Every structure is written in C-alpha cells, then in structure tokens.
Amino acid sequence: METTELDASEIELRERGQLTLPKSLRDALHLETGDALRAVKIGNAIVLTPQRMDLDALRKQMRKLMKQHGVSAEELLRDL
C-alpha cells in the first residue's frame, strides 16, 4: 500500500486571484510553467490536482501531429 505524505505550505492569494505554489511542491509533483491544474472545492477546502493527459488523448494528439507533418509511425520510431 502506498503511503501518503502530507506537505502543508502557506500561500497568499494575490489581487487578481493568483497563487504561487512553493517550489518544493512543484518539484515533488513535476509541475512546470503552463501545466493545468483542476481546483475542487470540498467543504471549506480547495484541492488542486495536476491534469495529466490520459493515454487516449495523447494517442489522438500524436496521430493529429503525425498527419499534419506527414510522418508515419515507422519514421517516428526510426528517428527516436
């Protein structure tokens, strides 16, 4: 069973509703500039979760890009 590590940090809500996540949290969750997060209100709490592209969405995006650039799966694999 996986253990859950708690890491609490105080952050300040800025004038335009912006938050800065501490670097330790960004690093631990492998978050980078531009990554999407989902905010869920649970009671008086806000839970932020990273939005990762699921495998099906990734496959569709790869097919679309390959078609746009005229690249076959064989060419893509050969050039890895």
N, C-alpha and C positions, 0 to 999 in steps of 0.2 A: 504494500500500500504506500502510495506517495504521501510524504508529509507536506503540509502547507506551512510556509514560512511567512510570518507577519512582518511587514516593514511599514511602519507608520511615519509619515512626514507631514509637517505643517506647510501649507502653501497658501498664498494670498491671491484672492480674486481681484484682478485689476479692473480699471474703469470700464473697459469695453468687454468685460466678461471673460478675459483671457486668464489662463493659468499657466504656470511653468512647472513641469514635472521635474523633480530633482534628478540630477544626472545618474545617481545610483539606481533609481527606478527605471529610467530609460535604458541604462546599460543592462540591467537584470532582465528586462523584457525585450531586449534587442529592438528598441524603438528608434526610428530615425526621423528626421525632419520630413514632414509630408505624410507620415503614416496616419491612417484613420483609426479613430477610437470610437467606441459606442458608449454613450452615457446612459445609465439606467438608474432611475430613482427608486430606491427601496426604503420605504418609511421615511426617515429623516436623513438617509444616507444616499450618496451618489457613488455608483460603482462604475469605473471606467475599465473597458476591456478592449484590447487590440483587435482590430478587424483584419483577419488574415484571409487572403484569397483562398477559397477552397479549391480542391483539385479539379473539379469540373469547370469552374470559372477560369482557372489557369489554362486548362487544355483548350478551351474555346478561344481565349485571348491569344494563345500561341498559334492556333490554326489561322486566326484572322491575320496576325502579323506575317505568318509564313506566306499566306495567299497574297497579301499586299506587296510583299517584296519578292514574290516568285521563287521562294525557297522550298525545296522538298524536304521531307523528313530525313532522307538519306544524306542530302547535302548538309543539313543541320548537324546530324550526328557525325559525319565525316570531319567537319570543321571544329569539333569540340576539342 
